[in-house]
Amino acid sequence: MHLLSHTAPLLNGVLAADPVTPAAGTAQLIIAAVISIALIIVLIVWVKMHPFFALMLGSAVMAVTADMGFAKAFTSFSAGLGSTVGGVGVLIVLGAVIGRFLTESGGADEIVDTILSKTPAAKLAWAMALAAFIVGIPLFFEVGVVLLIPIVMLVAKRAKLPVILIGIPALAGLSALHGLVPPHPGPLIAIDALKADLGITLGLGLLVAIPTVIIAGPVLAKSMARWVPVMAPDTLIVSSGENKDGKRPAFGVALSVVLLPVVLMLLMTVVDTLKIGDTVIGQILVFIGTPLQALLITSLYAMVVLGTALGRSMKEVSQITGDAFGPIASILLIVGAGGGFKQTLVDSGVGAVIGNGIAGSGMPLLLAGWLVAVVIRLATGSATVATITAAGIMAPLVGDLSSTHVALMVLAVGAGSVFLSHVNDAGFWLVKEYFGLTVGQTFKTWSLMECAVSVVGLVGVLLLGLVV
């Protein structure tokens, strides 16, 4: 049964089994949701409040306005925060450690430099898209941006090309992975909320991400470079990570760290395909392919091949590991608070209201999941919050779906979560400042690219929904 064929009768059946009973009327719930989201936007954009507190206050307003009671104003928030951090928090920490070792050892630079050294000038945009795609697999989006943009600037300057022509493909690679491919936090959160199969989601996510990066990256960048022919600014200092004695890991070693968690997690799909889950080998493969174990194994592997094998002492390895924890504290809080806000929305019953609205409209489920994520992304400026909230809202609707179709829902939500980055998104300002663009130029390039990633990703998901 294809996901696109699910219409109102089936959806109503799914919703009827949903145990959540709205505490207030439909209109009141929708008004409460609008008010709480608007409050979060005002607090983040105009008041400049940290998103953690903005989401916390928005959750309280949502609970009180939806008649959940003052005594329970933070009950759902706390439960959602705890379950979200408990579910993906450790994975975020392990991913940060892997990224830190790649950066500190110069391994990520080695991957990028090797690709670029074998690429003619006419193919530089494609090379940057490939480099971002590979490097971006284990890295957070912001880490990937900070890592790759200095290299983008150097490449654009040496080749005397507009920085947009080289930069947009790299950003498209990072953005597509951020929204569509685990072990990035957004897809992992959606997988957990929707109870999707990790291996299937990873495989389908890569299938969708590859054409998405091509179209939103090198293809679209040609037109953008004509619209915004800005050259690389001279102010950015390019630096490369390396050991104190100048050593860098070999290309193959660095690449193995990037690909190891992906390979381990794909092994679970092999186990399911071959139906060997009851065998000793199958149980071992499932164990090491579970995200927590896969990232733990990769972290330990990175400590060896990107640490001690390059001459670092265990004390230095421990220091690098500790340095990875500080920068992600804010990420963990925001992700947790987003989970708390999502849980408040779900417990209030607004999710059931939206679900009934979707069921009554006859809208295909994949399109509905994408659209819900788009609305929340536009409202909050956070792809992660959009993913968390949209996945929570869509969860009651996917109970009858096959594992393949649930995985496609994860991808639809992920594609919607990156739509139209604008002034309430930190990434918008990060790109603007790095590239030396005006606000208008940033909309014409970065924001448009994000729209392309989202829409092309949705089209890919819809097409897969017709054939799998």
Residue pairs with C-beta under 8 A, 6 or more apart in sequence:
1 401
1 402
1 405
2 405
2 465
2 466
3 364
3 365
3 366
3 401
3 405
3 408
3 409
3 465
4 364
4 365
4 366
4 462
4 465
4 466
6 364
6 365
6 400
6 401
7 362
7 364
8 359
8 360
8 361
8 362
10 400
11 355
11 358
11 359
11 365
11 397
12 356
12 359
13 400
14 355
14 396
14 397
14 398
14 399
14 400
15 352
15 355
15 356
15 359
15 396
15 397
17 396
17 399
18 352
18 355
18 396
20 346
20 347
20 349
20 351
20 352
20 396
21 349
21 352
22 29
22 66
22 348
22 349
22 350
22 352
22 353
23 66
23 67
23 68
23 348
23 349
24 32
24 66
24 67
24 348
24 349
26 353
28 65
28 66
28 67
29 66
29 348
29 349
29 350
29 353
30 350
30 353
31 65
32 61
32 62
32 65
32 66
32 348
32 350
33 62
33 66
33 345
33 348
33 350
35 61
35 62
35 65
36 58
36 59
36 61
36 62
36 65
36 341
37 58
37 376
37 379
37 380
38 379
39 54
39 57
39 58
39 61
40 51
40 54
40 55
40 57
40 58
40 341
40 379
40 380
41 379
41 380
41 381
41 424
43 49
43 53
43 54
43 57
43 58
44 51
44 54
44 380
44 381
44 424
45 381
45 423
45 424
47 54
50 330
51 334
51 337
51 382
51 385
52 330
52 333
52 334
52 336
52 337
55 334
55 337
55 338
55 340
55 341
55 385
56 74
56 77
56 337
56 340
58 341
59 73
59 74
59 76
59 77
59 337
59 340
59 341
59 344
60 73
60 74
60 77
62 341
62 344
62 345
62 348
62 350
63 69
63 72
63 73
63 74
63 75
63 76
63 77
63 344
63 348
64 70
64 73
66 348
66 349
66 350
68 76
68 344
68 347
68 348
76 340
76 343
76 344
76 346
76 347
76 348
77 337
77 340
77 341
77 343
77 344
78 340
79 340
79 343
80 339
80 340
80 341
80 342
80 343
80 344
81 336
81 337
81 339
81 340
81 343
82 336
83 339
83 343
84 189
84 335
84 336
84 338
84 339
84 340
84 342
84 388
85 332
85 335
85 336
85 339
87 188
87 189
87 192
88 185
88 188
88 189
88 192
88 335
89 332
89 335
89 336
90 292
91 183
91 185
91 188
91 291
91 292
91 295
92 185
92 328
92 331
92 332
92 335
93 324
93 325
93 328
93 332
94 292
94 295
94 296
94 298
94 299
95 138
95 139
95 140
95 183
95 184
95 185
95 295
96 140
96 143
96 324
96 325
96 327
96 328
97 299
97 302
97 321
97 324
98 138
98 257
98 261
98 295
98 298
98 299
98 302
99 138
99 139
99 140
99 143
99 324
100 320
100 321
100 323
100 324
101 107
101 257
101 302
101 303
101 306
101 307
101 320
102 108
102 135
102 138
102 139
102 254
102 257
102 258
102 302
102 306
103 143
103 147
103 241
104 241
104 306
104 320
104 323
105 241
105 242
105 243
105 248
105 249
105 254
105 306
105 307
105 310
106 240
106 241
106 242
106 243
106 247
106 248
106 249
107 241
107 248
107 249
107 253
107 254
107 257
107 306
108 135
108 139
108 147
108 241
108 254
109 151
109 240
109 241
109 242
109 248
110 248
110 249
110 250
110 251
110 254
111 131
111 134
111 135
111 251
111 254
111 255
111 258
112 131
112 135
112 148
112 151
114 251
115 127
115 130
115 131
115 134
116 124
116 127
116 128
116 131
116 151
116 155
119 126
119 127
121 159
121 161
124 155
124 159
124 161
124 165
124 166
125 165
125 166
125 168
125 169
125 217
125 218
125 221
125 222
126 169
126 218
128 148
128 152
128 155
128 166
128 167
128 169
128 170
128 173
129 169
129 170
129 172
129 173
129 213
129 214
129 217
129 218
130 173
131 148
131 170
131 173
132 144
132 148
132 169
132 170
132 171
132 172
132 173
132 174
132 177
132 213
133 173
133 176
133 177
133 209
133 210
133 213
134 255
134 258
135 144
135 147
135 148
135 258
136 144
136 173
136 174
136 177
136 178
137 177
137 181
137 183
137 258
137 259
137 261
137 262
138 183
138 257
138 258
138 261
138 298
139 147
139 174
140 178
140 184
140 185
140 328
140 331
141 174
141 175
141 177
141 178
141 184
141 383
141 427
142 426
142 427
142 430
144 174
145 171
145 174
145 427
145 430
145 431
145 434
148 170
148 174
149 167
149 170
149 236
149 434
149 435
150 236
150 237
150 238
150 239
151 238
152 163
152 166
152 167
152 170
152 232
153 163
153 232
153 233
153 236
153 238
153 434
154 232
154 238
155 166
156 162
156 163
156 165
156 166
156 167
156 231
156 232
157 231
157 232
157 234
159 166
160 231
161 225
162 225
162 228
162 229
162 230
162 231
163 230
163 231
163 232
163 233
163 435
164 221
164 224
164 225
164 228
164 229
164 230
164 435
164 445
165 221
165 222
165 224
165 225
166 221
167 221
167 435
168 217
168 220
168 221
168 224
168 445
168 446
168 449
169 213
169 217
169 218
169 221
170 217
171 217
171 431
171 446
171 449
172 212
172 213
172 216
172 217
172 220
172 221
172 449
172 452
172 453
173 213
173 217
175 216
175 418
175 449
175 450
175 453
176 209
176 212
176 213
176 216
176 418
176 453
176 457
177 184
177 209
178 184
178 186
178 383
178 418
179 186
179 187
179 383
179 387
179 414
179 415
179 417
179 418
179 453
179 454
179 457
180 187
180 205
180 208
180 209
180 212
180 411
180 414
180 415
180 457
181 187
181 202
181 205
181 206
181 209
182 188
182 191
182 198
182 201
182 202
182 205
182 265
182 291
183 261
183 265
183 291
183 294
183 295
185 331
185 335
185 384
186 383
186 384
186 387
186 414
186 417
187 201
187 205
187 387
187 410
187 411
187 414
188 291
189 335
189 339
189 384
189 387
189 388
189 391
190 196
190 387
190 388
190 390
190 391
190 409
190 410
190 413
190 414
191 197
191 198
191 201
191 410
193 388
193 391
193 392
193 395
194 391
194 394
194 395
194 398
194 406
194 409
194 410
194 413
195 395
195 398
195 406
196 403
196 406
196 407
196 409
196 410
197 269
197 272
197 403
197 406
197 407
198 265
198 268
198 289
198 290
198 291
199 265
199 266
199 267
199 268
199 269
199 270
199 272
199 289
200 269
200 403
200 404
200 407
201 407
201 410
201 411
202 262
202 265
202 266
202 269
203 266
203 269
204 404
204 407
204 408
204 411
204 464
204 468
205 410
205 411
205 414
207 460
207 464
208 411
208 415
208 457
208 460
208 461
208 464
209 457
211 456
211 460
212 453
212 456
212 457
212 460
213 453
215 452
215 456
216 449
216 452
216 453
216 456
217 449
220 448
220 449
220 452
224 444
224 445
224 448
224 449
227 444
227 445
228 437
228 441
228 444
228 445
230 435
230 436
230 437
230 441
233 435
233 436
235 436
236 434
242 248
243 310
243 311
243 312
245 311
247 310
247 311
248 310
249 305
249 306
249 309
249 310
253 305
253 306
253 309
254 306
256 301
256 305
257 298
257 301
257 302
257 305
257 306
260 294
260 297
260 298
260 301
261 291
261 294
261 295
261 297
261 298
264 288
264 289
264 293
264 294
264 297
264 298
265 289
265 290
265 291
265 294
266 289
267 285
267 286
267 288
267 289
268 285
268 286
268 289
268 290
270 285
271 277
271 282
271 285
271 286
271 289
274 282
276 282
277 283
277 286
287 293
288 294
288 297
303 317
303 321
307 316
307 317
307 320
308 314
308 317
312 320
334 382
334 384
334 385
335 384
335 388
338 382
338 384
338 385
338 388
338 389
339 388
341 385
341 388
341 389
342 385
342 388
342 389
342 391
342 392
342 393
343 392
345 351
345 389
345 392
345 393
346 392
346 393
346 395
350 393
351 392
351 393
351 395
351 396
352 396
354 372
354 393
355 393
355 394
355 396
355 397
358 365
358 368
358 397
359 397
363 371
364 462
365 394
365 397
365 398
365 401
365 409
366 408
366 409
366 412
366 458
366 461
366 462
366 465
367 412
367 458
367 462
368 394
368 397
369 390
369 394
369 409
369 412
369 413
369 416
370 412
370 413
370 415
370 416
370 454
370 458
370 461
371 416
372 389
372 390
372 393
372 394
372 413
372 416
373 386
373 387
373 389
373 390
373 412
373 413
373 414
373 415
373 416
373 417
373 419
374 386
374 416
374 419
374 420
374 454
376 385
376 386
376 389
376 390
376 417
377 383
377 386
377 416
377 417
377 418
377 419
377 420
378 419
378 420
378 422
380 386
380 424
381 421
381 422
381 423
381 424
381 425
381 426
381 428
382 425
383 417
383 418
384 417
386 413
386 416
386 417
387 413
387 414
387 417
390 413
390 416
390 417
391 410
391 413
394 409
394 413
398 405
398 406
398 409
401 409
404 468
405 465
405 468
408 461
408 464
408 465
408 468
411 457
411 460
411 461
412 458
412 461
414 457
415 453
415 454
415 455
415 457
415 458
415 461
416 454
416 458
417 454
418 450
418 453
418 454
418 457
419 450
419 451
419 454
419 455
420 447
420 450
420 451
420 454
421 427
421 428
421 446
421 447
421 450
422 428
422 443
422 447
423 429
423 439
427 446
428 442
428 446
428 447
431 437
431 442
431 445
431 446
432 438
432 439
432 441
432 442
432 446
435 442
435 445
437 445
437 446
